[in-house]
Amino acid sequence: MDIDGNESIAASFPANYINAELGITLSAEQFEPFKTGIYAGSMDEKWNIFVLGDVLFFSRSWTNNCIFKVYIEEQEDLVLLKNVDINNDPAEYRVVDIKASVDHVKWIIQLYLSRQEVVDPKLKLPFIRDTIRKEDPDNECSKIVGSRTVAQVRHIYNALNSSPNDELFTVRGWVKFEANLLSRVDKEALVSIYITNKAKDIAKTLYFDETANELLGSIIIEKIRAE
């Protein structure tokens, strides 16, 4: 994405927002990928992240809606992520609980930091490990571990299956996954594993229950090609 596109996204941030303290300190090395810019390679990756001035912006990859603005302060060897403006426009992002939204920002940041860290221990849990071996027997795919509540998952995929997104994307696996969520409460946490191999055109997200003993859904998002 070019600078004009980034500036347009930044300018679209609504006047209706909530500010909250974040309080994260990263090393300059850890912050470098964010400073360079992180852009989704597929719709499953969900976020485009970039810096303009002293603000770190987070926008949805499929809508370009700007959801979070994190105010940063760069020091000699450290970068302070001080506080965050949270989009509170109900049409773009519904703030149910401020703490949950702050945790959401922290989770996204940790998600991209984890690419620089050791393998997430959840990948070693027996059921997850065995499921991934079936999906990727030759261990050729990258794996990103995440967490979403049932409510967040429903919001994401219902949005993708609603106009105008349903004219742009096909969400495979949602009907079965949604049925498996019927008996689960909104605040229940799910473990997600994003599996991707761009060379082989593989990109899917597996969702497990919080105890990592049951596979609840497998989601593939495909962009509809214009005729």
Phi and psi in degrees as a GROMACS rama.xvg file:
@    title "Ramachandran Plot"
@    xaxis  label "Phi"
@    yaxis  label "Psi"
@TYPE xy
-87.606  174.006  ASP-2
-63.0702  -35.7367  ILE-3
-64.1209  -40.9304  ASP-4
-62.9513  -42.5478  GLY-5
-63.0169  -43.2155  ASN-6
-65.4855  -35.768  GLU-7
-65.4496  -42.4077  SER-8
-63.4104  -45.4375  ILE-9
-60.3027  -41.1406  ALA-10
-69.7882  -19.7792  ALA-11
-81.392  -6.22172  SER-12
-59.2253  130.204  PHE-13
-74.1888  161.511  PRO-14
-73.7043  -18.9308  ALA-15
-90.0636  100.494  ASN-16
-148.184  167.165  TYR-17
-122.846  134.134  ILE-18
-100.975  139.482  ASN-19
-145.025  154.227  ALA-20
-74.1214  140.872  GLU-21
-110.456  -56.6146  LEU-22
68.1888  50.5564  GLY-23
-115.015  138.666  ILE-24
-120.141  125.334  THR-25
-118.655  154.077  LEU-26
-73.2127  159.248  SER-27
-59.3085  -35.3274  ALA-28
-67.0601  -43.0748  GLU-29
-63.3509  -35.3796  GLN-30
-78.9928  -16.5062  PHE-31
-53.5033  -46.0938  GLU-32
-60.1493  -36.0357  PRO-33
-67.3616  -39.5542  PHE-34
-66.9503  -38.0735  LYS-35
-68.469  -35.2622  THR-36
112.096  132.467  GLY-37
-118.514  121.55  ILE-38
-126.515  136.981  TYR-39
-63.706  132.292  ALA-40
-86.8233  -16.0352  GLY-41
-152.805  168.817  SER-42
-68.7254  -24.5351  MET-43
-66.1687  -21.9985  ASP-44
-76.6842  -21.4877  GLU-45
74.116  -27.2799  LYS-46
-129.78  141.966  TRP-47
-111.45  132.289  ASN-48
-131.563  130.413  ILE-49
-154.737  162.896  PHE-50
-110.722  133.657  VAL-51
-129.984  119.002  LEU-52
63.635  -124.657  GLY-53
-109.048  30.0477  ASP-54
-128.641  134.419  VAL-55
-100.675  118.34  LEU-56
-101.334  141.739  PHE-57
-122.411  118.27  PHE-58
-124.533  147.949  SER-59
-65.1991  133.203  ARG-60
-69.9707  -27.5815  SER-61
-94.0986  -14.5295  TRP-62
-121.582  -17.873  THR-63
64.5507  13.2361  ASN-64
-67.9967  130.106  ASN-65
-82.136  118.263  CYS-66
-102.628  -38.9953  ILE-67
-131.626  142.405  PHE-68
-124.444  115.086  LYS-69
-104.97  126.176  VAL-70
-88.2261  126.206  TYR-71
-116.8  157.314  ILE-72
-136.598  113.445  GLU-73
-88.3832  124.007  GLU-74
-109.146  -169.03  GLN-75
-59.7251  -54.1499  GLU-76
-120.518  4.90902  ASP-77
-131.738  157.004  LEU-78
-128.137  123.555  VAL-79
-94.3057  126.844  LEU-80
-101.472  95.9396  LEU-81
-82.8616  -55.7539  LYS-82
-148.459  170.119  ASN-83
-136.612  137.713  VAL-84
-93.1586  128.166  ASP-85
-109.725  122.165  ILE-86
-55.4177  125.179  ASN-87
-119.536  25.8714  ASN-88
-82.0535  114.26  ASP-89
-57.0794  -24.7066  PRO-90
-75.0045  -16.9839  ALA-91
-115.918  -38.3624  GLU-92
-160.911  123.226  TYR-93
-97.8342  115.577  ARG-94
-83.5372  104.134  VAL-95
-83.3102  -39.3857  VAL-96
-150.212  129.957  ASP-97
-61.7378  -43.8977  ILE-98
-60.3809  -41.0145  LYS-99
-63.1968  -37.9407  ALA-100
-68.5345  -40.0782  SER-101
-63.2247  -42.5335  VAL-102
-62.2362  -34.025  ASP-103
-62.2887  -45.7456  HIS-104
-60.3682  -46.3883  VAL-105
-61.6879  -38.2774  LYS-106
-63.5319  -43.1733  TRP-107
-61.5356  -45.1169  ILE-108
-61.342  -44.7729  ILE-109
-64.2983  -35.1819  GLN-110
-56.6346  -46.3872  LEU-111
-79.2858  -28.3487  TYR-112
-65.8565  -33.9954  LEU-113
-64.6525  -20.145  SER-114
-67.0199  -19.3503  ARG-115
-97.4428  -8.07229  GLN-116
-100.201  -175.683  GLU-117
-70.926  168.432  VAL-118
-59.5719  133.929  VAL-119
-62.504  133.393  ASP-120
-60.9085  -21.9543  PRO-121
-63.4653  -27.3077  LYS-122
-67.9887  -14.0746  LEU-123
-96.452  -5.41037  LYS-124
-65.3738  136.075  LEU-125
-51.5076  -50.2722  PRO-126
-67.9992  -42.8942  PHE-127
-63.5748  -45.0395  ILE-128
-57.7237  -46.5105  ARG-129
-68.1455  -37.3434  ASP-130
-65.1454  -43.0847  THR-131
-66.6959  -35.1791  ILE-132
-61.7446  -34.6641  ARG-133
-70.7173  -37.3287  LYS-134
-75.529  -33.8631  GLU-135
-138.774  68.7161  ASP-136
-61.5266  -27.7191  PRO-137
-96.5355  5.02363  ASP-138
54.1255  48.8813  ASN-139
-102.21  -4.80852  GLU-140
-103.453  151.079  CYS-141
-84.3463  150.319  SER-142
-128.73  132.862  LYS-143
-121.729  123.828  ILE-144
-92.9029  135.124  VAL-145
-141.69  -172.908  GLY-146
-147.826  137.533  SER-147
-142.04  146.643  ARG-148
-79.5031  162.965  THR-149
-58.3868  -40.9726  VAL-150
-62.2009  -42.2905  ALA-151
-64.6977  -41.3913  GLN-152
-63.074  -46.6479  VAL-153
-59.5564  -43.2459  ARG-154
-61.5515  -45.3982  HIS-155
-61.5504  -52.3757  ILE-156
-80.3085  -27.9832  TYR-157
-65.8358  -36.875  ASN-158
-64.5827  -41.2425  ALA-159
-69.0888  -25.8321  LEU-160
-93.1592  5.64475  ASN-161
-110.316  159.295  SER-162
-64.4845  140.369  SER-163
-91.7742  0.548439  PRO-164
-64.6691  -30.4389  ASN-165
-68.7165  -12.8008  ASP-166
-88.3655  -9.70418  GLU-167
-107.922  -29.6428  LEU-168
-135.517  149.67  PHE-169
-111.236  126.703  THR-170
-104.972  107.519  VAL-171
-91.8499  131.664  ARG-172
100.721  -6.70271  GLY-173
-70.7655  -36.2925  TRP-174
-59.4147  -47.7979  VAL-175
-67.7103  -42.8561  LYS-176
-62.682  -44.6778  PHE-177
-60.5615  -40.011  GLU-178
-62.9712  -36.9757  ALA-179
-71.0702  -15.8978  ASN-180
-93.4999  -6.20562  LEU-181
-58.5064  -35.648  LEU-182
-90.7875  6.17968  SER-183
-108.428  143.478  ARG-184
-78.7808  154.869  VAL-185
-57.9229  -37.9085  ASP-186
-83.0366  -4.57301  LYS-187
-63.5849  134.204  GLU-188
-85.4524  141.271  ALA-189
-117.989  148.472  LEU-190
-94.1045  128.722  VAL-191
-115.049  142.059  SER-192
-125.83  113.837  ILE-193
-92.753  121.38  TYR-194
-112.987  127.592  ILE-195
-146.267  144.674  THR-196
-147.843  98.8911  ASN-197
-63.1935  -34.714  LYS-198
-63.0827  -33.6976  ALA-199
-102.154  7.37188  LYS-200
57.0085  45.4718  ASP-201
-109.882  128.026  ILE-202
-159.129  112.167  ALA-203
-150.962  158.041  LYS-204
-119.43  124.857  THR-205
-98.3367  137.492  LEU-206
-119.088  128.281  TYR-207
-117.245  157.605  PHE-208
-67.333  168.739  ASP-209
-60.2153  -30.6482  GLU-210
-84.8751  -3.2179  THR-211
60.5791  38.9042  ALA-212
-116.948  -0.970163  ASN-213
-146.354  132.303  GLU-214
-87.0134  115.709  LEU-215
-93.1775  -28.6296  LEU-216
-166.646  156.122  GLY-217
-134.085  115.747  SER-218
-113.363  131.001  ILE-219
-123.643  126.665  ILE-220
-107.905  123.176  ILE-221
-118.232  135.671  GLU-222
-80.1568  131.496  LYS-223
-76.8988  123.876  ILE-224
-77.6057  136.216  ARG-225
-69.4353  136.989  ALA-226
